[in-house]
Amino acid sequence: MPGVDELQLGQRFATIFRLVDFEPDRHITIVNDRATNVFGETAISYVVVPEGTHRCRLVVKLLLRYPGPSLLRPAIRSVLPLGDLVMMRRQLLNWKGLTERDAARGVSSSASRP
């Protein structure tokens, strides 16, 4: 997608997240600043760790503070981690597939996508 690498602090991601820090080709950090009474306060960092010349590892760190005392808190503490695991795994597998596809085509990571 053209322009996807043109990041700006405060930019929205997936409606409830806001970009708070980034370094091109190194890391990005987003925070949940909406729906915190449902999902709690959340910060997610994606960090690229180089491994040799043509490889890297994408590491994700998720920091979560559950919402304050409520009758739903036990349910949220039970369900939210499993939901995050499923969604994060799917997201990372999608990115892996797109990256491998582009590498096979010889497309640069900073090039525009069709």
KAQUI-V743118 format. One record per residue. N is the residue number from 0. SS is DSSP state (a for helix, b for strand, c for the rest). Layout:
n	ss
N	SS
N	SS
//
This chain:
n	ss
0	c
1	c
2	c
3	c
4	c
5	c
6	c
7	c
8	c
9	c
10	c
11	b
12	b
13	c
14	c
15	c
16	b
17	b
18	b
19	b
20	b
21	b
22	b
23	c
24	c
25	c
26	b
27	b
28	b
29	b
30	b
31	b
32	c
33	c
34	c
35	a
36	a
37	a
38	a
39	c
40	b
41	b
42	b
43	b
44	b
45	b
46	b
47	b
48	b
49	b
50	c
51	c
52	c
53	c
54	c
55	b
56	b
57	b
58	b
59	b
60	b
61	b
62	b
63	b
64	b
65	c
66	c
67	c
68	c
69	c
70	c
71	c
72	a
73	a
74	a
75	a
76	a
77	a
78	a
79	a
80	a
81	a
82	a
83	a
84	a
85	a
86	a
87	a
88	a
89	a
90	a
91	a
92	a
93	a
94	a
95	a
96	a
97	a
98	a
99	a
100	a
101	a
102	a
103	a
104	a
105	c
106	c
107	c
108	c
109	c
110	c
111	c
112	c
113	c
//
